[in-house]
Amino acid sequence: MHLTEKNFMLYAAKNYDMKRSMSEDEFHEDLKRFQYLKRLLKRYEEDNDLRVRLILNHIIVIYNCFGPAATSMLFLRLEEYRKSLKTFLIFLSCMPEQIEYNDVILKSTDIPIDENIALELRKL
């Protein structure tokens, strides 16, 4: 299944690890993590307030819930924060060479790294 904005919920449900969830509410709570990440990255972009550990925790939980499909889902939902997202995914060894969603094919080499985030991640 090719991920698009229209089929995001179906794609998420198909790739969701049902063993981890006890109810539909938990599925929706896990989907809210995309919004939380967006807020955290927006705060970083606007106020230079970087909450590295909180961002990492949300990304890790998303990968635990959605597996490798999480990469495309993250780039679709957080498209304007590609630079920041790539830096975190490299740190977690989750950044593939190519990401596909909608009609977009992104090569990892075309996305720069955020040096400020990389410095903070090296401190961990």
C-alpha positions, 0 to 999 in steps of 0.5 A, spaced: 500 500 500 502 506 497 501 512 503 497 518 501 494 523 505 487 520 504 489 513 506 493 515 512 488 512 517 488 505 513 495 505 512 496 506 520 491 501 522 494 496 517 501 497 520 499 498 527 502 492 532 495 490 535 498 486 540 501 492 543 494 495 544 488 493 548 483 498 545 481 503 539 482 508 544 490 506 545 490 506 537 488 513 537 493 515 543 498 513 539 496 517 533 496 523 537 504 522 538 505 525 531 501 531 533 506 532 539 512 531 535 509 536 530 508 541 536 515 539 539 519 541 532 515 547 531 517 550 538 524 548 536 524 552 530 520 558 533 523 558 540 530 554 539 527 550 545 529 543 543 527 537 548 531 532 545 529 526 550 522 527 549 522 527 541 526 521 542 521 518 546 515 519 541 519 517 535 521 510 539 514 509 541 511 511 534 516 505 531 514 500 536 507 501 534 508 502 527 514 498 525 518 500 519 512 504 516 513 509 521 518 512 517 513 514 511 508 516 516 513 521 520 515 524 513 508 525 511 505 528 517 512 532 519 514 534 512 516 541 514 521 539 519 524 534 514 531 536 516 530 535 524 526 529 523 532 526 519 537 528 524 533 524 529 532 518 525 540 517 523 541 517 531 536 512 532 539 508 525 532 508 522 533 513 516 533 509 510 536 511 503 529 513 500 522 515 503 516 515 499 509 518 500 504 521 496 507 522 490 514 524 493 520 520 493 525 523 497 532 521 497 536 521 504 542 525 501 537 531 499 535 532 506 540 536 510 542 535 517 540 539 523 547 541 526 544 544 532 540 537 534 546 533 532 550 536 537 545 535 542 544 528 540 552 527 541 551 529 548 547 523 550 
